[in-house]
Amino acid sequence: MKILLTGGAGFIGSHTAVALIENGFEPIIVDDFRNSEPFVIENIEKIVGKKITSYASNIGNKKEVKEILQKENPIGVIHFAADKAVNESVVNPMKYYQNNVLNLINFLEIIDSIKIESFVFSSSCTVYGVPDKTPVKETASIKPAFSPYGYTKQVGERILNDFFKSLPSSSLTLLRYFNPIGAHPSGLIGELPIGVPSNLVPYITQTAIGKRKKLTVFGKDYDTPDGTCIRDYIHVVDLANAHVSALEKGLKSKDSIKTLNVGTGKGASVLDVITAFEKVSKQELNYGFGPRRAGDVPKIYSDNTLIKNELDWDAKFSLEDCLEHSWNWEKNLLKFKYKSEKKQD
């Protein structure tokens, strides 16, 4: 059974491609490689031991994507294709409205004429804005988004809800996941930031390996136990498996719309992550504190009860597992040529 993966060469998409194959599906990857590299496809193939069908295309290109869909005839879609950096979206909001909203609309206009039985959307905990309390349930009120990125996910969810209400025999699952980190245990695929990382863990590993001079922790005066932001860090392989479970459930229960949190149900502070990394890497990290960063929510982590009940899913990897796999991936990246910015920061 063929499943279309938009943005399938990216961080989460590449791991989901592996998980799909491990569960008997055939992923069809469509990616414009704006946030990835072609060697990722080769490394997926090394992990699974078979060739992967992939197309270098932007999902906003209606003509190309329509031709791909007609040729491949997938029964399901997992939609990752989007820009995802919170702080970048504050600086360059139009980039996010163009790619995350307009291109989603263009894509839906194409699949409207094709029978898609199960559609899984890559949403985010940023849709909750600043929550009233943690852990956050799916029933929590949706507050104003803290960033343009978060707003594009709120809008994307609304668009998809309205769209799929008119499609009988098609299911929609909105996965609101928290903070994906880690890498495949093989060390062949992982997070691949283009330029200076905006996420914590790749900045930690790049600092540890010498690509960056120093890690800046943004803010130390938040209302949290150690003054730094708290997040729910989930291993990317656990997250990939959640996508496959959601897809499978959607194929069985047609004409359904579900919204599920994907997280560990536990919060860890920035300093907790640094401490865990120093433990697994057996080295001290050069870091210091800076001012708060625009778009950052002080504290958020999930209530994951619903996804456990709906999909019989749970996170298997620990925070230390995540950081060990991320560190191994960072060391392996020395073997690959990619577009990462080389200057020190």
URKA-V196835 format. One record per backbone hydrogen bond with DSSP energy under -0.5 kcal/mol. NH is the residue of the N-H (numbers start at 1). CO is the residue of the C=O. E is the energy in kcal/mol with one decimal. If there is no record, write none. Layout:
nh=NH co=CO e=E
nh=NH co=CO e=E
This chain:
nh=3 co=26 e=-2.3
nh=4 co=76 e=-2.7
nh=5 co=28 e=-3.1
nh=6 co=4 e=-0.6
nh=6 co=78 e=-1.7
nh=7 co=30 e=-3.2
nh=8 co=5 e=-1.1
nh=8 co=30 e=-0.8
nh=10 co=7 e=-1.6
nh=14 co=10 e=-2.6
nh=15 co=11 e=-1.1
nh=16 co=12 e=-2.1
nh=17 co=13 e=-2.2
nh=18 co=14 e=-1.5
nh=19 co=15 e=-2.2
nh=20 co=16 e=-2.7
nh=21 co=17 e=-2.0
nh=22 co=18 e=-2.3
nh=23 co=19 e=-0.9
nh=23 co=20 e=-0.7
nh=24 co=21 e=-1.7
nh=25 co=20 e=-2.8
nh=26 co=1 e=-2.9
nh=27 co=25 e=-0.6
nh=28 co=3 e=-2.9
nh=29 co=27 e=-0.6
nh=29 co=53 e=-2.5
nh=30 co=5 e=-2.6
nh=31 co=55 e=-2.4
nh=40 co=37 e=-1.8
nh=41 co=38 e=-1.1
nh=42 co=38 e=-1.0
nh=43 co=39 e=-2.1
nh=44 co=40 e=-2.3
nh=45 co=41 e=-2.1
nh=46 co=42 e=-1.6
nh=47 co=43 e=-1.9
nh=48 co=44 e=-2.4
nh=49 co=45 e=-2.0
nh=50 co=45 e=-0.8
nh=53 co=27 e=-0.7
nh=54 co=52 e=-0.5
nh=55 co=29 e=-2.7
nh=57 co=31 e=-0.6
nh=57 co=55 e=-1.3
nh=61 co=58 e=-2.2
nh=62 co=60 e=-1.3
nh=65 co=61 e=-2.5
nh=66 co=62 e=-2.5
nh=67 co=63 e=-1.9
nh=68 co=64 e=-2.1
nh=69 co=65 e=-2.6
nh=70 co=66 e=-2.4
nh=71 co=67 e=-1.9
nh=72 co=68 e=-2.8
nh=73 co=69 e=-2.6
nh=75 co=2 e=-2.4
nh=76 co=2 e=-1.0
nh=77 co=118 e=-2.4
nh=78 co=4 e=-2.9
nh=79 co=77 e=-0.5
nh=79 co=120 e=-2.9
nh=80 co=6 e=-1.9
nh=80 co=78 e=-0.8
nh=86 co=84 e=-0.6
nh=89 co=85 e=-2.0
nh=90 co=86 e=-1.1
nh=91 co=87 e=-1.3
nh=92 co=88 e=-3.1
nh=95 co=92 e=-0.7
nh=96 co=92 e=-0.8
nh=96 co=93 e=-0.6
nh=97 co=93 e=-2.1
nh=98 co=94 e=-2.4
nh=99 co=95 e=-2.2
nh=100 co=96 e=-2.3
nh=101 co=96 e=-0.6
nh=101 co=97 e=-1.0
nh=102 co=97 e=-2.3
nh=103 co=98 e=-1.7
nh=105 co=101 e=-2.2
nh=106 co=102 e=-2.4
nh=107 co=103 e=-2.1
nh=108 co=104 e=-2.4
nh=109 co=105 e=-2.1
nh=110 co=106 e=-0.9
nh=110 co=107 e=-0.6
nh=111 co=107 e=-2.1
nh=112 co=108 e=-1.2
nh=113 co=110 e=-1.3
nh=114 co=111 e=-1.6
nh=116 co=114 e=-1.0
nh=117 co=75 e=-2.5
nh=117 co=115 e=-0.6
nh=118 co=75 e=-1.2
nh=119 co=171 e=-2.1
nh=120 co=77 e=-2.9
nh=121 co=173 e=-2.9
nh=122 co=79 e=-2.0
nh=123 co=121 e=-1.3
nh=123 co=175 e=-1.9
nh=125 co=177 e=-2.1
nh=127 co=124 e=-1.7
nh=128 co=125 e=-1.8
nh=129 co=126 e=-1.6
nh=131 co=129 e=-0.8
nh=135 co=301 e=-0.5
nh=136 co=301 e=-2.5
nh=140 co=137 e=-1.8
nh=143 co=128 e=-0.7
nh=143 co=141 e=-0.7
nh=151 co=147 e=-2.1
nh=152 co=148 e=-2.4
nh=153 co=149 e=-1.5
nh=154 co=150 e=-1.9
nh=155 co=151 e=-2.7
nh=156 co=152 e=-2.4
nh=157 co=153 e=-2.3
nh=158 co=154 e=-1.9
nh=159 co=155 e=-2.7
nh=160 co=156 e=-2.4
nh=161 co=157 e=-2.6
nh=162 co=158 e=-2.4
nh=163 co=159 e=-2.5
nh=164 co=160 e=-2.8
nh=165 co=161 e=-1.2
nh=166 co=162 e=-0.5
nh=166 co=163 e=-1.0
nh=167 co=164 e=-1.3
nh=168 co=166 e=-0.7
nh=170 co=167 e=-1.0
nh=171 co=117 e=-2.4
nh=172 co=256 e=-2.9
nh=173 co=119 e=-2.6
nh=174 co=258 e=-3.1
nh=175 co=121 e=-2.3
nh=175 co=173 e=-0.7
nh=176 co=174 e=-0.8
nh=176 co=260 e=-2.8
nh=177 co=123 e=-0.8
nh=177 co=175 e=-1.2
nh=178 co=262 e=-1.8
nh=179 co=232 e=-2.7
nh=180 co=178 e=-0.8
nh=181 co=234 e=-2.5
nh=184 co=189 e=-1.9
nh=187 co=184 e=-2.5
nh=191 co=182 e=-0.6
nh=195 co=193 e=-0.7
nh=203 co=199 e=-1.2
nh=204 co=200 e=-2.2
nh=205 co=201 e=-2.6
nh=206 co=202 e=-2.4
nh=207 co=203 e=-2.0
nh=208 co=204 e=-2.5
nh=209 co=205 e=-1.9
nh=210 co=206 e=-0.8
nh=210 co=207 e=-0.5
nh=211 co=206 e=-2.1
nh=212 co=206 e=-1.5
nh=215 co=286 e=-2.5
nh=217 co=215 e=-0.6
nh=217 co=288 e=-3.1
nh=218 co=216 e=-0.7
nh=219 co=217 e=-1.2
nh=219 co=290 e=-2.2
nh=222 co=227 e=-2.4
nh=224 co=222 e=-2.3
nh=227 co=224 e=-0.7
nh=230 co=298 e=-2.2
nh=231 co=268 e=-2.5
nh=233 co=231 e=-0.8
nh=234 co=179 e=-2.3
nh=234 co=232 e=-0.6
nh=236 co=181 e=-2.3
nh=239 co=235 e=-2.2
nh=240 co=236 e=-2.5
nh=241 co=237 e=-2.3
nh=242 co=238 e=-1.6
nh=243 co=239 e=-1.7
nh=244 co=240 e=-1.8
nh=245 co=241 e=-2.4
nh=246 co=242 e=-2.4
nh=247 co=243 e=-2.5
nh=248 co=244 e=-2.6
nh=249 co=245 e=-2.4
nh=250 co=246 e=-2.2
nh=251 co=247 e=-1.9
nh=252 co=248 e=-1.3
nh=253 co=249 e=-2.4
nh=254 co=252 e=-0.7
nh=258 co=172 e=-2.5
nh=260 co=174 e=-2.8
nh=262 co=176 e=-2.1
nh=268 co=231 e=-3.0
nh=270 co=229 e=-1.3
nh=273 co=269 e=-2.0
nh=274 co=270 e=-2.2
nh=275 co=271 e=-2.5
nh=276 co=272 e=-2.4
nh=277 co=273 e=-2.4
nh=278 co=274 e=-2.5
nh=279 co=275 e=-1.6
nh=280 co=276 e=-2.1
nh=281 co=277 e=-2.7
nh=282 co=278 e=-1.2
nh=283 co=278 e=-0.8
nh=287 co=285 e=-0.9
nh=288 co=215 e=-2.3
nh=290 co=217 e=-2.8
nh=296 co=293 e=-1.7
nh=300 co=230 e=-1.6
nh=303 co=136 e=-2.4
nh=304 co=302 e=-0.6
nh=308 co=304 e=-1.6
nh=309 co=305 e=-2.0
nh=310 co=306 e=-3.1
nh=311 co=307 e=-2.3
nh=312 co=308 e=-1.0
nh=313 co=307 e=-0.9
nh=322 co=318 e=-2.2
nh=323 co=319 e=-2.1
nh=324 co=320 e=-2.5
nh=325 co=321 e=-2.5
nh=326 co=322 e=-2.2
nh=327 co=323 e=-2.2
nh=328 co=324 e=-2.2
nh=329 co=325 e=-2.2
nh=330 co=326 e=-2.4
nh=331 co=327 e=-2.1
nh=332 co=328 e=-1.9
nh=333 co=329 e=-1.6
nh=334 co=331 e=-0.9
nh=335 co=332 e=-2.3
nh=336 co=333 e=-1.3
nh=338 co=336 e=-0.6
